[in-house]
Structure formats: C-alpha cells, structure tokens
Amino acid sequence: MQFYNILRSAHSGWRYLVLIFLVLAIVQALAGWLGKKPYTEGNRKLNLFALIFTHVQILFGLVLYFISPLVEAGLRYWKMEHIGMMIFAAILVTVGNARSKRTDDAATKHRTIALYFGLALILIVAAIIAMVKFDPTRTFWGVS
C-alpha cells in the first residue's frame, strides 16, 4: 500500500502542474489569437510542456486505476467517469497540439490551442468537481 499512497499523492499533486500549464497555454494562445501575434518557439514549448504534464498525469492515473482499492471495490465514479473524462481531456490536449503543428498560420495555431486546451481544461475541472461531490473527504485544492 505504500506505493499506492505515494502514487496517489503524486497524482493528486501533479494536477496543479497540469492546471497551471494548461491555463498558461490557453492565456498565451488567446492573447496570440486575439492580438494577432506570431506563433513563437516559446508558444510551442509551453504547449509541449502542457502536453507532457498532461500525459504524465494520465500515466499516474492509469497505474492507479489498476492498483487502486477504490476501483477494486467497484465504485462507478472511479471505474468509469473519472478515468473516461480524464482520458478524453488528454486526447483533446494531444489532438490540439498535433493540429496546431499542421498549419502555418499563426492565428490558426493559437485558435486551435485555445479551443482544444480550453475544452480539456473545462473537462478536467468538471471531473475534479465531480470527484469532490462523489467523495466529500477530498477537496478541489487540497492534496488528497
């Protein structure tokens, strides 16, 4: 159980990095899109870091999925809703990053990142809120 507790804490704490990088990438993309700014190497790197942190979070979550006593207990939220929403959010981030690479127009790159990363962020926040409603002992901001 020690490994489970360490991984659960890492998964719980890593969400802050994911949220920070997604918010930064979305703000930067909106500023670039609405401000008609060029798509820079800094934009690309920030988007890549948001993608990497999201994927690491999914890896933590998948390992937890297979070793968690909550999933073994058959709790529907953990078996279906949480993992489904989070995997879909990671897919949105991955597709958004990939689609932004396929175009040469800076405004389209910024718009694509803002749209896909924004939808992923909404989904992640909704899943965290649902988690707090499902298990009141957990909090949105507290490490659980």
Residue frames as qw, qx, qy, qz and C-alpha x, y, z in Angstrom:
[[0.000, 0.883, 0.469, 0.000, 0.00, 0.00, 0.00],
 [0.368, -0.643, 0.077, 0.667, 2.98, 2.34, 0.45],
 [0.276, 0.014, 0.575, 0.770, 3.50, 2.58, -3.34],
 [0.005, 0.672, 0.679, 0.296, -0.21, 3.23, -3.80],
 [0.258, -0.859, -0.303, 0.321, -0.17, 6.10, -1.29],
 [0.353, -0.454, 0.297, 0.762, 2.92, 7.68, -2.84],
 [0.188, 0.214, 0.682, 0.674, 1.47, 7.42, -6.34],
 [0.080, -0.770, -0.628, -0.084, -1.90, 8.73, -5.19],
 [0.280, -0.793, -0.102, 0.531, -0.22, 11.77, -3.62],
 [0.306, -0.236, 0.492, 0.780, 1.86, 12.33, -6.76],
 [0.103, 0.464, 0.736, 0.481, -1.26, 12.08, -8.93],
 [0.173, -0.845, -0.487, 0.138, -3.14, 14.44, -6.66],
 [0.312, -0.721, 0.069, 0.615, -0.33, 17.00, -6.53],
 [0.377, -0.025, 0.591, 0.713, 0.62, 16.76, -10.21],
 [0.195, 0.732, 0.633, 0.158, -2.82, 18.11, -11.14],
 [0.131, -0.885, -0.089, 0.437, -1.65, 21.58, -10.11],
 [0.294, -0.402, 0.545, 0.675, 1.14, 21.48, -12.67],
 [0.255, 0.376, 0.788, 0.415, -1.29, 20.31, -15.33],
 [0.031, 0.865, 0.490, -0.098, -3.77, 23.05, -14.45],
 [0.224, -0.773, 0.135, 0.577, -1.06, 25.74, -14.36],
 [0.287, -0.214, 0.654, 0.667, 0.43, 24.75, -17.70],
 [0.202, 0.540, 0.760, 0.299, -2.97, 24.45, -19.38],
 [0.034, -0.906, -0.332, 0.261, -4.09, 27.84, -18.08],
 [0.255, -0.646, 0.324, 0.642, -0.82, 29.47, -19.18],
 [0.293, 0.041, 0.758, 0.581, -1.04, 27.88, -22.63],
 [0.138, 0.710, 0.679, 0.123, -4.68, 28.95, -23.03],
 [0.109, -0.890, -0.131, 0.422, -3.99, 32.52, -21.93],
 [0.277, -0.474, 0.509, 0.663, -1.00, 32.73, -24.23],
 [0.269, 0.271, 0.803, 0.458, -2.98, 31.25, -27.12],
 [0.080, 0.836, 0.539, -0.063, -5.90, 33.64, -26.59],
 [0.174, -0.815, 0.105, 0.543, -3.50, 36.60, -26.42],
 [0.291, -0.256, 0.668, 0.635, -1.78, 35.45, -29.60],
 [0.223, 0.469, 0.800, 0.302, -5.02, 34.74, -31.43],
 [0.013, 0.892, 0.444, -0.086, -6.91, 37.88, -30.44],
 [0.225, -0.834, 0.170, 0.474, -3.79, 40.07, -30.51],
 [0.764, 0.644, -0.031, 0.020, -2.74, 38.71, -33.91],
 [0.294, -0.772, 0.555, 0.098, 0.69, 37.84, -32.58],
 [0.569, 0.445, -0.674, -0.153, 3.16, 35.47, -34.25],
 [0.956, -0.279, -0.030, -0.089, 3.42, 31.88, -33.06],
 [0.077, 0.798, -0.578, 0.156, 6.82, 31.69, -31.41],
 [0.567, 0.194, -0.777, 0.192, 9.13, 28.97, -30.20],
 [0.117, -0.147, 0.647, -0.739, 8.07, 29.94, -26.68],
 [0.716, 0.036, 0.042, -0.696, 4.44, 29.20, -27.58],
 [0.785, 0.205, -0.558, -0.172, 5.42, 25.81, -28.95],
 [0.343, 0.221, -0.790, 0.458, 7.44, 24.93, -25.85],
 [0.367, -0.102, 0.491, -0.783, 4.69, 25.96, -23.45],
 [0.814, 0.107, -0.143, -0.552, 2.17, 23.88, -25.39],
 [0.680, 0.251, -0.685, 0.067, 4.58, 20.94, -25.37],
 [0.068, 0.199, -0.749, 0.629, 5.07, 21.21, -21.61],
 [0.617, -0.020, 0.255, -0.744, 1.29, 21.29, -21.11],
 [0.838, 0.198, -0.400, -0.314, 1.06, 18.15, -23.25],
 [0.493, 0.275, -0.765, 0.310, 3.87, 16.38, -21.38],
 [0.173, -0.165, 0.645, -0.726, 2.48, 17.20, -17.94],
 [0.753, 0.049, 0.045, -0.655, -0.97, 16.03, -19.01],
 [0.800, 0.229, -0.539, -0.131, 0.43, 12.75, -20.31],
 [0.257, 0.253, -0.788, 0.499, 2.43, 12.13, -17.13],
 [0.458, -0.096, 0.438, -0.768, -0.75, 12.74, -15.14],
 [0.848, 0.134, -0.203, -0.471, -2.60, 10.20, -17.26],
 [0.615, 0.274, -0.723, 0.156, 0.20, 7.67, -16.71],
 [0.078, -0.189, 0.708, -0.676, -0.06, 8.17, -12.94],
 [0.648, 0.033, 0.207, -0.733, -3.82, 7.76, -13.20],
 [0.811, 0.211, -0.454, -0.302, -3.65, 4.60, -15.30],
 [0.398, 0.215, -0.817, 0.358, -1.27, 2.94, -12.87],
 [0.281, -0.077, 0.571, -0.767, -3.57, 3.94, -10.01],
 [0.736, 0.084, -0.167, -0.651, -6.53, 2.56, -11.93],
 [0.781, 0.148, -0.600, -0.092, -5.02, -0.90, -11.93],
 [0.454, 0.057, -0.734, 0.501, -3.80, -0.94, -8.32],
 [0.251, -0.301, 0.238, -0.889, -6.43, 1.15, -6.54],
 [0.031, 0.226, 0.922, -0.314, -8.68, -0.43, -3.93],
 [0.372, 0.408, 0.229, -0.802, -11.35, 2.08, -4.98],
 [0.523, 0.321, -0.539, -0.577, -11.57, 0.53, -8.44],
 [0.252, 0.047, -0.965, 0.052, -11.43, -2.97, -6.96],
 [0.189, 0.273, 0.700, -0.632, -14.35, -2.01, -4.72],
 [0.203, 0.473, 0.779, 0.359, -16.34, -1.33, -7.88],
 [0.022, 0.686, 0.298, -0.664, -17.02, 2.33, -7.26],
 [0.561, 0.653, 0.472, 0.190, -18.58, 3.51, -10.50],
 [0.079, 0.984, -0.069, -0.145, -17.17, 7.03, -10.45],
 [0.324, -0.673, 0.596, 0.293, -13.57, 5.78, -10.38],
 [0.612, 0.054, 0.752, 0.236, -14.15, 2.88, -12.80],
 [0.440, 0.603, 0.589, 0.309, -15.96, 4.86, -15.46],
 [0.100, 0.963, 0.243, 0.052, -16.50, 8.58, -15.08],
 [0.340, -0.846, 0.260, 0.316, -13.20, 9.89, -13.73],
 [0.544, -0.248, 0.626, 0.500, -10.92, 7.88, -15.97],
 [0.467, 0.576, 0.597, 0.306, -13.13, 8.44, -19.02],
 [0.065, 0.987, 0.145, -0.037, -13.24, 12.19, -18.58],
 [0.380, -0.766, 0.380, 0.353, -9.52, 12.45, -17.94],
 [0.584, 0.004, 0.658, 0.475, -8.53, 10.29, -20.89],
 [0.368, 0.763, 0.473, 0.242, -10.81, 12.34, -23.12],
 [0.122, -0.975, 0.057, 0.178, -9.21, 15.55, -21.79],
 [0.501, -0.494, 0.550, 0.450, -5.74, 14.15, -22.56],
 [0.545, 0.375, 0.640, 0.391, -6.92, 13.25, -26.07],
 [0.179, 0.947, 0.264, 0.039, -8.13, 16.83, -26.56],
 [0.292, -0.846, 0.314, 0.317, -4.74, 18.20, -25.49],
 [0.575, -0.179, 0.668, 0.437, -2.92, 15.74, -27.76],
 [0.461, 0.597, 0.582, 0.304, -5.13, 16.43, -30.78],
 [0.034, 0.988, 0.115, -0.099, -4.98, 20.19, -30.22],
 [0.383, -0.695, 0.451, 0.409, -1.20, 20.14, -30.06],
 [0.550, 0.055, 0.712, 0.433, -0.94, 17.94, -33.16],
 [0.361, 0.764, 0.503, 0.180, -3.43, 20.02, -35.17],
 [0.086, -0.960, 0.049, 0.261, -1.65, 23.25, -34.27],
 [0.470, -0.456, 0.574, 0.491, 1.54, 21.84, -35.78],
 [0.543, 0.325, 0.702, 0.325, -0.14, 21.07, -39.12],
 [0.271, 0.897, 0.321, 0.136, -0.86, 24.66, -40.06],
 [0.554, 0.179, -0.037, 0.812, 1.44, 27.53, -40.95],
 [0.126, -0.701, -0.185, -0.677, -0.94, 30.33, -39.99],
 [0.180, 0.153, -0.637, 0.734, -0.16, 31.75, -36.52],
 [0.496, -0.149, 0.162, -0.840, -3.77, 32.74, -35.81],
 [0.846, -0.032, -0.401, -0.351, -4.97, 29.23, -36.61],
 [0.565, 0.124, -0.708, 0.404, -2.29, 27.72, -34.37],
 [0.066, -0.144, 0.505, -0.849, -3.29, 29.97, -31.47],
 [0.658, -0.092, -0.055, -0.746, -7.02, 29.36, -32.04],
 [0.794, 0.029, -0.595, -0.125, -6.54, 25.59, -32.19],
 [0.392, 0.082, -0.709, 0.581, -4.60, 25.54, -28.92],
 [0.272, -0.125, 0.326, -0.897, -7.11, 27.84, -27.21],
 [0.749, -0.060, -0.239, -0.616, -10.05, 25.70, -28.31],
 [0.808, 0.013, -0.590, 0.002, -8.69, 22.21, -27.61],
 [0.366, 0.096, -0.647, 0.662, -6.77, 23.05, -24.46],
 [0.338, -0.190, 0.211, -0.897, -9.73, 25.11, -23.22],
 [0.815, -0.133, -0.311, -0.470, -12.14, 22.22, -23.70],
 [0.707, 0.038, -0.646, 0.285, -9.68, 19.89, -21.96],
 [0.104, 0.184, -0.518, 0.829, -9.35, 22.29, -19.03],
 [0.589, -0.199, 0.016, -0.783, -13.13, 22.53, -18.67],
 [0.861, -0.057, -0.465, -0.197, -13.37, 18.74, -18.68],
 [0.537, 0.124, -0.646, 0.528, -10.59, 18.36, -16.11],
 [0.153, -0.198, 0.395, -0.884, -12.14, 20.92, -13.77],
 [0.741, -0.154, -0.169, -0.632, -15.55, 19.25, -14.18],
 [0.808, -0.006, -0.586, 0.061, -14.02, 15.87, -13.30],
 [0.303, 0.143, -0.606, 0.721, -12.32, 17.31, -10.21],
 [0.420, -0.189, 0.185, -0.868, -15.59, 18.93, -9.11],
 [0.838, -0.095, -0.363, -0.397, -17.40, 15.63, -9.67],
 [0.629, 0.091, -0.680, 0.365, -14.74, 13.88, -7.61],
 [0.008, -0.167, 0.500, -0.849, -15.29, 16.30, -4.72],
 [0.654, -0.134, -0.015, -0.744, -19.05, 15.73, -4.93],
 [0.833, 0.013, -0.535, -0.140, -18.59, 11.96, -5.07],
 [0.738, -0.224, -0.464, 0.436, -16.18, 11.88, -2.12],
 [0.172, -0.940, -0.087, -0.281, -16.63, 14.85, 0.24],
 [0.733, -0.577, 0.101, 0.346, -13.43, 13.91, 2.13],
 [0.601, 0.115, 0.298, 0.732, -11.47, 15.16, -0.90],
 [0.059, 0.835, 0.168, -0.521, -11.10, 18.80, -1.81],
 [0.628, 0.762, 0.095, 0.125, -10.50, 20.61, -5.07],
 [0.206, 0.873, -0.356, 0.262, -7.42, 22.47, -3.84],
 [0.559, -0.608, 0.542, -0.158, -6.20, 20.14, -1.12],
 [0.354, 0.383, -0.844, -0.124, -3.88, 17.26, -1.79],
 [0.815, -0.195, 0.218, -0.500, -5.97, 14.18, -1.12]]
